[in-house]
Amino acid sequence: MHLTSLIVTAGVVVAAPSFNRRGAASHKPNITNIQVGPRPYFLVDDMDDGPLKSKLESCAEKPIRHAPQFSISHRGGPLQFPEHSHQGMMAAARMGAGIIECDVAFTKDRELVCRHSQCDLHTTTNILAIPELAAKCTTPFQPATDTTPAKAKCCTADITLAEFKTLCAKMDSSNSSATTPEDYQYGGPAWRTEVYDTCGTPVAHHEYIDLIDSLGLQFSPELKTPEVPMPFQGNYTQEMYAQQLINDYKRAHIHPSRVWPQSFLDKDIFYWIQHEPAFGKQAIYLDERIDTKAGYEAAVASLPELAAKGVKIMAPPIFALLNATADGDIVPSPYAIAAKKAGLDLITWSLERFPPLAQAAAAPDYYVQSIASAISKDGDMYRIVDALAQKVGVRGIFSDWPATVTYYASCMGLN
């Protein structure tokens, strides 16, 4: 059975929305039979004994409630499904995510599509297996040699929307030793399954809007930083790109309270605050300035100024909000403390993006680098979530497998 058919027969396809498109975000979603599967229970079973484990165990046989804002789907459900695919978004909705993300890039004909990076088609789709489209890539496939790895670079701006829609979405992976385009397709980490990697359906931005609207959920489009020179084609500016994203929601009569636009570029956030204030007040400033020690310190120092300029929500990665103590506790970081002092809300990313925690702590992985000394096994996942929720006070967590966050939110009675 085709994957889409499987999801349909599982009961995800729904009738008319429970509210019209002009309705605000407080209405109930159409998916009410939330299913989190075995993973949250596996994580709880692996926890050390204590009050948190006891609390989470107490919810094991209770109905799972939808988490309207706390559980945020990061790229759909890419722990198991091709990212930004229709199938992944449906899986995230079934797992109780209240907000579904679409990273937004533009095509050659300036149409908006859901894609994590403007130039990741060679690793997230089968474009290299389609000769007529592969030939249009910025860097066509080059096989590995004894001294150089295989490489390619294929961008949404290389092809039209119609061409984009002929692709199959696949798990984000590549094989650096490949000598053929076919061999290049696979090479992802063992902890991400390819069971559902069966020609996922790529999604245009307007299709994403229609889908999430039909499910009664909320939107989080991220305006991806272009990887082509701007203005694109000589006259398509960054401001036009940022406005086009908002226009798609206005055209579909989506209430601004249901939209959480994101960007790593402060100029995009300021543009929305100034020109689209109804949408700008929920704009999420994704903060990667913290990747260096100097950048972290500068970012912390800048938070009061950003708040004064109208920024409401900051979203750094998990490690920037947490620190580990000498006795193994997980506590708020200086960034988290400063953000709250400045009156800023916090959202963070991305849970389940990292390997099993024993492996992630040993490396340490990017997302848990600041707390590596305090974690050692998968059961510590909920210590991370609990610290973010109860000690830092984040309003939402992006996750590659929303069921993990949904279970916690439901058990703890969060939004």
N, C-alpha and C positions, 0 to 999 in steps of 0.2 A: 504494500500500500504506500502511496506517495505520502510524504511527511505532512503536506498541507491537509490531505484527506484525514490523516490520523488525528491532527489537531481539531479539525472540524467535528469528527465523530466523538471526540472527548468532551464536546459541549462548550467550546470556547466561543464559537460564533454566536452572536447575540442578536436580539431584535432591535427595535428602534431605541435610541438613547433614552435614558430616564429623564433627561432634561434637554431642552433645545440648545443650540449652539451658543445662544446668547446668555445662557444660564451661568451663574458663578460656580466656583469650584466646590462649594459646600454640598452639592448634590451627591447622592450615592452612586457608585459605579454599577455597571450592569453585571459584571462578574462578581458573584457573591460566594460561590463555592471555591474558596481559596484552598489550594493544595500546595503544601511545602515539601512533600516527598520525604525520603528518609534522612537527608543530610542534616537538618537541624538536630534531629534526635541522636544521630551519630556524634555530632559535636558535643552535645550535652553529656552523653554517656562517657566521653573521653575527658571530661573536666575533672579536676580535683574536687574532692568533697568540700562543701562549704555552703554558705547562705545563697550565693548566686546559682549554684547548681541545683540546690533544693527548690528554689523559686522556679527555675526553668523546667525542672522535672514536674512540678505541680501542674504545668499547663499541657502536659503530654497528651491528655485525652480530652482536652477542651477544644471547641471549634476555633479555627484560626480566623481572626478578623483582618480585614483589609487595612493597610497602613497608608492613608491618603498622601502623606508628605514625607514620613520618616524613611520609608523604603523606596529608594530610587533606583530604577533599572539603569545600569551602565552599559550602553551599547546593546541592549536587549538582554540576552542571557548567555554571554560568550564563554562561560565555563563549559557549555555543552553545545551551543548552537552558533552558527556563523553570525558574527556581529553585524548589527544593523540589518538583519534579514527580517522579513515578515514573520517567519517562524520563531525567531528569537524574541521578537516583541510580544507575540502571542504567549509564549512561554512565561515571559516576565509578568504579563498581566495575570496569568493564572496563578503565579506565585505571590500575588498580592501587592506588587509594586504599585504605588499610587501615582508615581511620575515615571514616564518612559522617556528615555533620551534619544535624540537624533542629532548626531554630529553633522553639521551642514557644510557641504562643499558645493562648488558650482561646476557645471559642465562647459564644454566648448560653446554651446549655444546659450550659455548663461542661465540654465535651469538649475534649481537647487535639488540636491540629493543627499541621502543619509550615508555618510562615509566618514570614518574616524579621521583619516588624513586625506588631503586632496590627492596625494600621490602614493596610495597604498594598494591600488587595484591589482598589482602584480602579486601581492601576498594574500589579499582578501577575496579575490574573485578568480575565475578561470580565464581571464582575458588572454593570457599567453597561449592558451590552447585553441584560440580562435584566430587563425592566421591574419585575416583581414583587419581585425582590431589590434592584434599584437603589433602589426606593422605601424600603427599610429602612435605607439607608446613613445614617450619622451626619450627613453633609452630602451630599445628593443632587447629581448633576451640575449645575453652573452654567456655561453657555456663556461663551466669551470675548466681551468687548465691546471697543470702541475704547480703553478705559482700564483694563480689568481682565483678567487671564488666566483661562482656564477653570480650574475647580477641582472637587474632590469629595473626600470622605473616607469610606471604607468599611472597617469593622473586622470582624474575626472575631467580636467580641462582639455585632455587629448581627444575626447569623444563626445558625441551628442547624448542628450537624454535618451533618445530612442535606442541608441547603441548601448548605453548603460543598462537599459532594461532587458537586453538580451543576455546579460551575464548571469552566471551562477555565483551567488555568494558562498564562500567557503571559510573554514576556520583560518585565522590569520597565521600563516606559516610559509616557510620556504626552505629549500634544501640548497645550501651554499656549494655543495659538491656536485650538483646536477649538471649533466651534459645535454639534456633535452628539456624543452618547456614542460613536458609531462612530469619528469622527475623533479622539477623545481617546485611543483605544487604543494608538496608535503614536507614537513619537518618541524612540526610544532612540539611543545613540551608534552611529556607523557601524562601530566596531570590534567590536560584538557582532552576530553573525549572527542572522537570524530564519528561517533555513532550516528549523529544526526546531520552529518556533513554531506547531505544528498541534494545538491543544487538548491541552496537557499535562494529565496526570492529577494532581489535587491529592491530598495524602496526609495522612491522620489519623495521629496519633502511634502508635497501636497498629498501624496498617498498616506504618508505618516500622519498628517493632520486628520485626514478622513478616518483612518483606522483608530487612532487614539480617541478621537471624538466619539466614534461609534461605541467605544468601550466605556465611555464616561469617565476617562482618566485625565491626568494633567500632562502637560508638555514641558520638555526641557531641551530646546534646540541649542546646540553650541555652534557659534559661528567660528569655523575653523580658520586658523591663520593661513592665508594663501601661500602656496609654494611656487606660484608663478609670479612674474613681475606685475605689479599693479601701478597704474591702471591696466587692467587686462584688456587686450585688443585695443589699447590706446585710449579708451574712454570709460571703462567700467571701473569705478573707484571703490575703495574700501567702504566709503559712506553709502554708496549705492547698494553694495552687497549687504551691509547691515540693515538698510531700510527694506530691501527686498525680503529679507527674512521676516520682518515684522508685518510687511504688507500681506504675506501669505496668510497670516492669522486674521488680519482685519478682513481680507477678502472672504474668508470662510466664516466670518462672524463669530470668532472664538473670543470669549471674554478674557481680557488681560489677566484676570486673577487666576486663570488656569495655565498661564504661560510663564516659564522661568528661563528666560534667555541667558546664555552663558558666553563668556569669551575669556581667553587668556590675555587679550589686549585691552589695556585700560581705556584706550581711545574709543573702542566699541561700547564699553559700559557707559562712558560719558556721553557718547552720541545718543544712546537710547534714553538716558536720563534727561538730556536736553530736548530731544526731538520727539520722543515717544514716552513721556513720563509715566503713563499708565502701565506700560510694559517695563520701563526702566526701573521702577521701584521694586521689582522682583528680579532684576538682573543679578546674575551670579558672577562675581569676579574670581575666575580661576587663577590661583596664585602659585606660580612656579618660580617666583623670585627666590624662594627659600632653598633652592638647590645647592647654594654655596653658603658658607658661614657668614660672609659679608652680606650676601643677598638676604639671608634670613634676618639679620640684625636690621638691615635697611627696611625690610618689609614690616617688621614689628614696629619700627619707629614711624612708619608712614600711616599706620591704621587710623589715628585720630584725624589726620588730614583727609584721608579718603572718606571717612564718615562725614566730615564737614562738607565735602563736595557732593554728597547725596548718595554715596554707595551704601547699600543696606546689608548685602550678603557677601562674605568672603568665603572662598572655598580652596583651601590648601590641601595637599595630600595628607593622608593619615599621620605619617611620621611627624609632620610639622606641628601637630596638635597634642602630641603625647610624648612624655619622657618616662624613663624607668628610674626608680630609686635603687639605692644600694641593696635594699632587702627584697627587691623583686616586685615592688608595687608599680602600677601604671598610673601616672598622674598628669594633670594638664601641663602643657608647655608654656613658656613665656608668650608665645604667639597667641595661644588660646586665652590666656589671662588678659593680654593687652586688647584683644578683639572684644572681649566682653566688657572691659572697662570703657572702650570707645563706643559701646552701644551697638556693635555689629553682630548680626546673626552669623552662624557658621554652618556650612555644609562641607562634607569631606568625601574624598575618593581615594582608592576604590577597593572596597573589601572584596576578597576572593580573586583579586587580580594576581596575587602572588602564589608561589608554590605551597605545598603542605608546610605547616609552620615550623616543623623541625628543620626542614631544608631552608626555609626563608630566614630563619633566625641564624643559621650557621653561616650564610653567605656574607653579610646579611642582605636581604632583598630591599630594594628602594623603599617600598611602602612601610616596612616595619623597622627600618634601620635605627630609629631612636629608642626602640623598646626591645631590641633583639635580646638583651640580657635578661629580660623578664618573661620571655615566652620560650616554649620548648616543644609543644605538641599542638595538634589541631584543636583540642579542647580549650586551648587558650583563646580561640577565636572570639568566644563570647566574653572573655575578660576585656578584649579590645573594644568590642561593641559596647559593653557596659560602661567602660571608662569614657568613651566618646559621648554616650547618652547621658550618663548621670554626673560625671565629673566635669566634662567640658561643656556639655549642654548643647551639642549640635542639634540642628533642627531636621537633619536628614543625612543619610549615608548612601552614596552611590555604591552599588555592588554588582559584580559580574554574575552573581547567583542570588537574586533578590529574596529567595525563600529564607536564607539565613537571617536577614535583617527583619523580614516580615514576622517570623516566629518570635523573635525577641520583642518587637514592637507590640505584637498582639498580647504576649504574656505580660508585658509591663504596662499595658494600657496606654501606649503612646499614640497620639493623634488618630 
